[in-house]
């Protein structure tokens, strides 16, 4: 299994990144009403693939859209915090103790 940490900071961010050999655009924003970070993924041309996925721990964020093959077959995007893998990153901790990982089999 290959694992790559997607670089994040504790602020709204946009990035172009290659996942599994394909270029995507990621947008990570803070949802104040829900008190959580949310992820949007678009293809290289700007077509929205995934929108508003909360950055929660314990699940593959791509599981419910696996048919889109984002990053390749069986690829995963996971959220985990240092010292407590089940702790959801807060506004202040994303990028320091809260991490976003891309994995492939």
C-alpha positions in Angstrom: 0.0 0.0 0.0 1.3 3.4 -0.9 0.5 6.4 1.4 0.9 10.1 0.6 0.0 13.0 3.0 -1.9 15.7 1.2 -0.4 18.9 2.4 -2.9 21.0 4.4 -2.9 24.2 6.5 -5.5 25.5 9.0 -7.1 27.8 6.5 -9.3 27.6 3.4 -7.2 26.3 0.6 -7.2 25.3 -3.1 -4.6 23.0 -4.7 -3.9 21.1 -7.8 -2.6 17.7 -7.0 -1.8 14.4 -8.8 -3.6 11.4 -7.2 -2.9 8.0 -8.7 -1.5 9.6 -11.9 -4.5 11.9 -12.5 -4.5 15.6 -11.9 -7.3 16.9 -9.6 -8.2 20.2 -7.9 -9.0 20.1 -4.2 -10.7 22.7 -2.3 -10.8 22.5 1.5 -13.0 24.9 3.4 -14.2 25.4 7.0 -18.0 24.9 7.4 -18.7 27.1 10.4 -22.3 25.9 10.8 -21.2 22.3 11.1 -17.9 23.1 12.7 -15.9 20.9 10.3 -13.7 21.0 7.3 -15.3 19.9 4.0 -13.6 18.7 0.8 -14.5 19.4 -2.9 -12.8 17.5 -5.7 -12.9 18.6 -9.3 -11.1 17.2 -12.4 -8.4 19.1 -14.2 -11.0 20.9 -16.3 -13.0 22.1 -13.3 -15.8 19.5 -13.5 -17.2 18.9 -10.0 -16.8 15.3 -8.9 -17.3 15.5 -5.2 -18.6 18.4 -3.1 -19.0 19.1 0.6 -17.6 15.9 2.0 -16.9 16.4 5.7 -13.4 15.5 6.8 -14.3 12.9 9.4 -12.1 10.1 10.7 -12.6 6.4 10.5 -13.9 6.2 6.9 -12.7 6.3 3.4 -13.9 9.7 2.1 -14.0 8.3 -1.4 -16.0 5.1 -0.6 -19.5 6.4 -1.5 -18.1 7.7 -4.9 -15.9 4.7 -5.6 -17.5 4.4 -9.1 -15.7 7.6 -10.1 -12.3 5.9 -9.6 -10.8 9.1 -8.2 -7.1 8.4 -7.8 -7.6 4.9 -9.2 -9.4 1.7 -8.2 -9.7 1.2 -4.5 -7.9 4.5 -3.7 -8.8 6.1 -0.3 -8.7 9.5 1.2 -8.5 9.3 5.0 -8.4 11.7 7.9 -6.4 11.1 11.1 -5.1 13.0 14.0 -1.8 12.5 15.9 -2.1 10.6 19.2 -5.8 10.0 18.6 -6.8 8.6 15.2 -10.5 9.2 15.9 -10.2 12.9 16.7 -11.7 15.0 13.9 -9.4 18.0 13.0 -10.6 21.3 14.3 -10.1 24.6 12.6 -6.8 25.1 14.3 -5.4 21.6 13.9 -5.7 20.8 10.2 -2.2 20.5 8.9 -0.5 20.3 12.2 -1.9 17.4 14.2 -4.8 16.7 11.8 -3.8 15.0 8.5 -5.3 14.1 5.2 -3.9 11.0 3.5 -4.3 9.5 0.0 -3.6 5.7 -0.2 -3.6 3.2 -3.0 -3.4 -0.6 -2.7 
